[in-house]
Amino acid sequence: MKPDKQFPVKRIGNEKNPKLVILLYNPGGNPNYYKMFPWYTMHLDKGRYKESGMAFSDVRQYCEWWNDILVATEEAGIKNSEILALEYYKYPTPTSDEIPKKEKWDSNAIMALEENKKILRKFMDKKDVLIFGWFWKMWVEEVPGLNSCDNFKKSEQPRGRHPKIKELKEWLVKRRGE
């Protein structure tokens, strides 16, 4: 059963004391490809979806992409309960895969981004919290000082799941071993 609307998520995981923050962005989505977004299926499956604060143990069973990331982080010594993923917003539109200009954002999207920026700033100076920019360009533009944080790594890999997961794991192993 295909849902009739999209259910974006603001953030997933440990908002209090993560060891790893992953910066993502929510560029939009196409309802014809709803299976790519676990929030759809989670919403339909007895309301397991939450706008924020979902546990990765719930998400990974609905999304192969997240499961692969979590396997890599576990192998690098980071538990699912020690990860926070922050989404850059604009909320998805029914057919776009691009982020609309901010002038067109609704108040929910603006508020979600401001909340996530505030959370990110809280962890930027904590040396025991690693920050990985899966998609980092907009975050660097929005959050002054992020680019110069010692605990921040910009992904150098092109779009694609496997190269970025490998890069994330290698960086975590190296940083955790220091």
Backbone hydrogen bonds in HBPLUS format (Angstrom, degrees):
<---DONOR---> <-ACCEPTOR-->    atom                        ^
c    i                          cat <-CA-CA->   ^        H-A-AA   ^      H-
h    n   atom  resd res      DA  || num        DHA   H-A  angle D-A-AA Bond
n    s   type  num  typ     dist DA aas  dist angle  dist       angle   num
A0010-LYS N   A0051-GLU O   2.78 MM  41  5.95 163.5  1.81 167.9 172.7     1
A0087-GLU N   A0010-LYS O   3.04 MM  77  5.52 156.7  2.09 165.1 159.9     2
A0012-ILE N   A0085-ALA O   2.99 MM  73  5.19 151.9  2.08 139.9 148.7     3
A0085-ALA N   A0012-ILE O   2.84 MM  73  5.19 166.1  1.86 156.9 161.1     4
A0013-GLY N   A0054-MET O   2.88 MM  41  5.80 149.9  1.97 158.5 168.4     5
A0014-ASN N   A0083-ILE O   2.85 MM  69  5.69 153.4  1.92 143.2 142.4     6
A0019-LYS N   A0082-GLU O   2.66 MM  63  5.14 165.9  1.68 137.3 140.6     7
A0130-LEU N   A0019-LYS O   2.89 MM 111  6.11 168.3  1.90 142.8 138.9     8
A0020-LEU N   A0082-GLU O   3.10 MM  62  6.43 148.1  2.21 162.1 165.5     9
A0084-LEU N   A0020-LEU O   2.87 MM  64  6.29 149.5  1.97 156.4 166.0    10
A0021-VAL N   A0130-LEU O   2.74 MM 109  6.18 154.2  1.81 157.8 166.9    11
A0132-PHE N   A0021-VAL O   2.79 MM 111  6.21 163.3  1.82 168.0 173.4    12
A0022-ILE N   A0084-LEU O   2.80 MM  62  6.27 157.0  1.85 154.7 162.6    13
A0086-LEU N   A0022-ILE O   2.95 MM  64  6.29 157.9  2.00 160.3 166.9    14
A0023-LEU N   A0132-PHE O   2.87 MM 109  6.17 166.7  1.89 155.7 159.2    15
A0134-TRP N   A0023-LEU O   3.04 MM 111  5.63 127.7  2.33 136.9 150.0    16
A0135-PHE N   A0023-LEU O   3.19 MM 112  6.21 163.9  2.22 145.3 150.2    17
A0024-LEU N   A0086-LEU O   2.91 MM  62  5.98 164.7  1.94 178.4 173.7    18
A0088-TYR N   A0024-LEU O   3.10 MM  64  6.07 135.1  2.31 108.9 120.6    19
A0026-ASN N   A0088-TYR O   2.94 MM  62  5.81 164.5  1.97 154.6 155.3    20
A0033-TYR N   A0030-ASN O   2.82 MM   3  5.59 167.9  1.83 129.2 133.5    21
A0036-MET N   A0033-TYR O   3.08 MM   3  5.89 164.4  2.10 124.0 128.6    22
A0037-PHE N   A0034-TYR O   3.17 MM   3  5.58 157.3  2.23 110.8 117.2    23
A0040-TYR N   A0037-PHE O   3.20 MM   3  6.13 150.8  2.29 127.7 131.4    24
A0042-MET N   A0038-PRO O   2.87 MM   4  6.04 165.0  1.89 161.0 166.1    25
A0043-HIS N   A0039-TRP O   2.91 MM   4  5.95 151.5  2.00 141.3 148.2    26
A0044-LEU N   A0040-TYR O   3.11 MM   4  6.46 154.0  2.18 148.4 155.4    27
A0045-ASP N   A0041-THR O   2.92 MM   4  6.06 135.2  2.12 144.5 157.1    28
A0048-ARG N   A0042-MET O   3.01 MM   6  5.02 129.8  2.27 156.1 142.8    29
A0058-ASP N   A0055-ALA O   3.07 MM   3  5.51 138.4  2.25 106.3 116.6    30
A0059-VAL N   A0055-ALA O   3.23 MM   4  6.63 161.4  2.27 147.0 151.9    31
A0060-ARG N   A0056-PHE O   2.90 MM   4  5.85 174.0  1.91 155.8 156.8    32
A0062-TYR N   A0059-VAL O   2.90 MM   3  5.48 156.9  1.95 119.9 127.6    33
A0067-ASN N   A0063-CYS O   3.01 MM   4  6.26 161.1  2.04 150.3 156.4    34
A0068-ASP N   A0064-GLU O   2.91 MM   4  6.12 160.4  1.95 152.6 156.4    35
A0069-ILE N   A0065-TRP O   3.18 MM   4  6.48 156.7  2.24 146.0 152.1    36
A0070-LEU N   A0066-TRP O   2.86 MM   4  6.08 164.9  1.89 158.2 162.2    37
A0071-VAL N   A0067-ASN O   2.88 MM   4  6.12 150.1  1.97 151.6 159.5    38
A0072-ALA N   A0068-ASP O   3.18 MM   4  6.40 161.7  2.21 144.7 148.9    39
A0073-THR N   A0069-ILE O   2.92 MM   4  6.26 157.9  1.97 152.5 159.1    40
A0074-GLU N   A0070-LEU O   2.93 MM   4  5.97 156.0  1.99 142.8 149.5    41
A0075-GLU N   A0071-VAL O   2.97 MM   4  6.19 157.0  2.02 147.8 154.1    42
A0076-ALA N   A0072-ALA O   3.08 MM   4  6.31 129.5  2.34 135.8 149.1    43
A0076-ALA N   A0073-THR O   3.12 MM   3  4.94 131.0  2.37  90.2 103.8    44
A0078-ILE N   A0073-THR O   2.88 MM   5  5.31 165.3  1.90 150.0 146.5    45
A0077-GLY N   A0074-GLU O   2.92 MM   3  5.03 159.2  1.96 107.2 112.3    46
A0082-GLU N   A0079-LYS O   2.91 MM   3  5.28 161.7  1.94 114.7 119.5    47
A0083-ILE N   A0080-ASN O   3.31 MM   3  5.63 156.8  2.37 119.7 117.6    48
A0104-LYS N   A0101-LYS O   2.88 MM   3  5.75 162.4  1.91 127.2 132.8    49
A0105-TRP N   A0102-LYS O   2.96 MM   3  5.14 167.5  1.98 113.3 117.5    50
A0110-ILE N   A0106-ASP O   3.19 MM   4  6.52 164.1  2.22 156.0 160.5    51
A0111-MET N   A0107-SER O   2.93 MM   4  6.01 163.3  1.95 147.7 152.6    52
A0112-ALA N   A0108-ASN O   2.90 MM   4  6.03 156.9  1.96 145.4 151.7    53
A0113-LEU N   A0109-ALA O   3.07 MM   4  6.27 164.0  2.10 151.2 154.4    54
A0114-GLU N   A0110-ILE O   3.02 MM   4  6.23 163.1  2.05 150.5 155.5    55
A0115-GLU N   A0111-MET O   2.93 MM   4  6.13 158.4  1.98 151.1 156.6    56
A0116-ASN N   A0112-ALA O   3.05 MM   4  6.26 163.1  2.07 148.3 152.7    57
A0117-LYS N   A0113-LEU O   2.85 MM   4  6.08 154.1  1.92 153.3 160.6    58
A0118-LYS N   A0114-GLU O   3.03 MM   4  6.17 157.1  2.08 145.4 151.4    59
A0119-ILE N   A0115-GLU O   3.01 MM   4  6.32 156.4  2.07 148.7 155.2    60
A0120-LEU N   A0116-ASN O   2.92 MM   4  6.11 163.6  1.94 147.7 152.2    61
A0121-ARG N   A0117-LYS O   2.92 MM   4  6.13 166.5  1.94 153.0 156.1    62
A0122-LYS N   A0118-LYS O   3.25 MM   4  6.45 146.3  2.37 140.3 148.4    63
A0122-LYS N   A0119-ILE O   3.13 MM   3  5.23 124.2  2.46  97.8 111.8    64
A0123-PHE N   A0120-LEU O   2.93 MM   3  5.42 140.8  2.09 111.9 122.4    65
A0124-MET N   A0120-LEU O   3.13 MM   4  6.26 123.8  2.46 147.9 163.2    66
A0124-MET N   A0121-ARG O   3.37 MM   3  5.18 147.5  2.48  95.5 104.4    67
A0126-LYS N   A0123-PHE O   3.26 MM   3  5.30 157.6  2.31 104.8 111.6    68
A0129-VAL N   A0126-LYS O   3.04 MM   3  5.53 164.4  2.06 118.4 121.7    69
A0131-ILE N   A0151-ASN O   2.81 MM  20  5.95 166.7  1.83 165.9 162.1    70
A0153-LYS N   A0131-ILE O   2.85 MM  22  6.28 154.1  1.92 161.9 170.7    71
A0133-GLY N   A0153-LYS O   2.74 MM  20  5.98 175.6  1.75 163.7 165.2    72
A0155-SER N   A0133-GLY O   3.00 MM  22  5.68 155.9  2.06 145.3 144.6    73
A0139-TRP N   A0136-TRP O   3.04 MM   3  5.19 114.8  2.49 102.0 118.5    74
A0140-VAL N   A0136-TRP O   2.96 MM   4  6.17 160.6  2.00 166.8 172.1    75
A0141-GLU N   A0137-LYS O   3.17 MM   4  6.45 153.9  2.25 146.1 153.2    76
A0142-GLU N   A0138-MET O   2.97 MM   4  6.13 145.4  2.10 143.3 152.4    77
A0143-VAL N   A0139-TRP O   2.88 MM   4  5.89 147.6  1.99 154.7 161.6    78
A0146-LEU N   A0143-VAL O   3.20 MM   3  5.86 165.8  2.22 137.4 140.6    79
A0148-SER N   A0145-GLY O   3.20 MM   3  5.51 142.3  2.35 105.0 114.9    80
A0149-CYS N   A0146-LEU O   3.06 MM   3  5.36 169.9  2.07 116.8 119.5    81
A0152-PHE N   A0149-CYS O   3.34 MM   3  5.38 161.9  2.37 109.3 109.6    82
A0165-ILE N   A0161-ARG O   3.00 MM   4  6.15 157.5  2.05 156.9 164.1    83
A0166-LYS N   A0162-HIS O   3.03 MM   4  6.18 165.2  2.05 154.3 157.8    84
A0167-GLU N   A0163-PRO O   2.96 MM   4  6.14 159.4  2.00 145.0 151.1    85
A0168-LEU N   A0164-LYS O   2.83 MM   4  6.01 162.1  1.87 151.2 156.0    86
A0169-LYS N   A0165-ILE O   2.96 MM   4  6.17 168.1  1.97 152.6 155.4    87
A0170-GLU N   A0166-LYS O   2.96 MM   4  6.15 168.8  1.97 154.7 157.7    88
A0171-TRP N   A0167-GLU O   2.97 MM   4  6.09 160.8  2.01 151.3 156.5    89
A0172-LEU N   A0168-LEU O   2.91 MM   4  6.11 159.7  1.95 152.6 158.5    90
A0173-VAL N   A0169-LYS O   2.93 MM   4  6.13 165.7  1.95 155.8 159.4    91
A0174-LYS N   A0170-GLU O   3.03 MM   4  6.17 164.0  2.05 145.8 150.4    92
A0175-ARG N   A0171-TRP O   2.85 MM   4  6.01 169.6  1.86 153.5 156.7    93
A0176-ARG N   A0172-LEU O   2.79 MM   4  5.78 159.8  1.83 151.1 157.0    94
A0177-GLY N   A0173-VAL O   3.06 MM   4  6.04 133.8  2.28 137.0 148.1    95
A0177-GLY N   A0174-LYS O   3.24 MM   3  5.22 131.8  2.49  93.4 106.2    96
A0178-GLU N   A0175-ARG O   3.32 MM   3  5.32 150.7  2.41  97.0 105.1    97
